[in-house]
Amino acid sequence: MVEVPNCAARLVELFGSQAEVARAFQLDRAVVHHWVKTGYVPARWAGEVERVTQGRISSVEVINEASAKNPVRVKSRPDNAPFGMSESDPMSQYAPTKRIHSFHPPQRTLMGPGPTEIHPRVLTTMSQPAIGYLDPVFVEMMEELKSLLRYVYQTKNPLTFPISGPGSVGMEYCFVNLVAPGDKVIVCQNGVFGGRMLENVIRCGGVPVLVEDKWGDPVDPQKLEDALKKNPDAKIVAFVHAETSTGAQSDAKTLVKLAHKHDALSIVDAVTSLGGTPVKVDEWGIDAIYSASQKCLSCTPGLSPVSFSERVVERVKARKDKIHSWFMDMNLLLGYWGATTRTYHHTAPTNSLFALHEALLLIREEGLENSWARHHRHHLALKAGLEAMGLKFLVEEKVQLPQMNAVRCPEGVDEAKVRRTLLSEFSIEIGAGLGPLAGKIWRFGLMGYSCRPDNVMLCLSALGSVLQDAGLPVHVGDAEAAAHGAYAQMHVKDAQRKKRTA
Ligand SMILES: Cc1ncc(COP(=O)(O)O)c(C=O)c1O
């Protein structure tokens, strides 16, 4: 039988000598010598081996060999451990304590479609001691949290609170409560997330009517009006205010007005818009709205703020059929988040809710309008820089979301490689295209705490150097200069405005 050389020997063969292996891995030669002597590379190097050898030795080979040569022994457990759990417990091989260490994520600059970076004040608040979800101190905090949410949503709706779960749960909550089997729902789709709304309508037993727009365009009010005229029995109109998959913003005020004109309620997705661009629930008459904690609110993911008009609450209370989901049934959850009672419904994610309270407080302190203006300002600077590199936006300027900037990947450039390099060399995360836009665009998020001038400049500088390496005729420094120019112009305009109003 031919003996296959072990991974350590293969590394030496690939690189020519132990010294060259040490150089490639930026290691002391003694470490490599030890690998060769023991005849295997420790499993923790698996990923690095695959990367450095460009896949010629795969991480799985390293892990399999290391596990065979050095089986896991959990020595810290006594042989006569109580509850029958000993070293020979077959489960220990799945979670070997000797191999698993505390997790310390790297510091990243998050400029994708979310999650965003989190303000240190929010992180600190989140690490405060746990308390019970019915503790009077917590209950007091819940009331503040609701009023802070009313502020960011610009609403007086009493039923405004965070659902335990990501934005997708907020979306589902709206559909499950509002759509009874047989209800006709008009869904406007101009990207990925309108498609998810459609899926929700179907799963609730509703009758969907799809109004489609090109990905990158906003929802066309005329098409909605035509659909409403053709379907006078439609009970609900659903649309995404800020389509994260393309960076296009729709005119929520006009779309809601049209729904009301034809006696339909509105469900609005404000996952990416809330906190970054105006969302005015009362002024625009929105009936049901949901968002997510990890976008422009810059909190930890896993919470979905929602708000419902009195009309919606009455409609749900009047439903004769049983709502299909126990967890999502608005009537039951009212017992915990409603105005008067505080009874057990589910165990609320208390520390995440502390964090959301702090994240909203930061917006309250900054001022909502200032937060919208900040997103707009840094978007203009980023846009100036990206365009100076010759990149083209997917969406027309007048409907561009400041917090989600989608640009086309130039012909001949390896889209995924650029993202990988930004992450590995500059620790910057940006987003890829979804669905039909996969491989064709990059998405640069400027959301919440990530929306800062230092991130704009770092991103432009890193991208410039990566694109130049990729062979594009990018002159390093031009993008930064264009962004500085955009900031300078905005400063001048601000100064002139102040002078006029003084
Ligand atoms: C517009 C929109 N709706 C819904 C969602 C779903 O939110 P989550 O990922 O928090 O479940 C997202 C997520 O990116 C989104 O951008």
The ligand as an SDF file (V2000), in Angstrom:
LIG
                    3D

 16 16  0  0  0  0  0  0  0  0999 V2000
  -35.9850   45.3180    3.8100 C   0  0  0  0  0  0  0  0  0  0  0  0
  -35.7620   44.1350    4.6990 C   0  0  0  0  0  0  0  0  0  0  0  0
  -36.8130   43.4710    5.1890 N   0  0  0  0  0  0  0  0  0  0  0  0
  -36.6580   42.4160    6.0030 C   0  0  0  0  0  0  0  0  0  0  0  0
  -35.4090   41.9700    6.3710 C   0  0  0  0  0  0  0  0  0  0  0  0
  -35.2580   40.7970    7.2840 C   0  0  0  0  0  0  0  0  0  0  0  0
  -34.6530   41.2050    8.4770 O   0  0  0  0  0  0  0  0  0  0  0  0
  -33.8110   40.1920    9.3810 P   0  0  0  0  0  0  0  0  0  0  0  0
  -32.6280   39.7800    8.5950 O   0  0  0  0  0  0  0  0  0  0  0  0
  -33.4870   40.9890   10.6040 O   0  0  0  0  0  0  0  0  0  0  0  0
  -34.7100   39.0360    9.6640 O   0  0  0  0  0  0  0  0  0  0  0  0
  -34.2880   42.6200    5.8740 C   0  0  0  0  0  0  0  0  0  0  0  0
  -32.9350   42.1670    6.2130 C   0  0  0  0  0  0  0  0  0  0  0  0
  -31.9490   42.5900    5.7040 O   0  0  0  0  0  0  0  0  0  0  0  0
  -34.4670   43.7360    5.0260 C   0  0  0  0  0  0  0  0  0  0  0  0
  -33.4240   44.4060    4.5470 O   0  0  0  0  0  0  0  0  0  0  0  0
  1  2  1  0
  2  3  1  0
  2 15  2  0
  3  4  2  0
  4  5  1  0
  5  6  1  0
  5 12  2  0
  6  7  1  0
  7  8  1  0
  8  9  2  0
  8 10  1  0
  8 11  1  0
 12 13  1  0
 12 15  1  0
 13 14  2  0
 15 16  1  0
M  END
$$$$
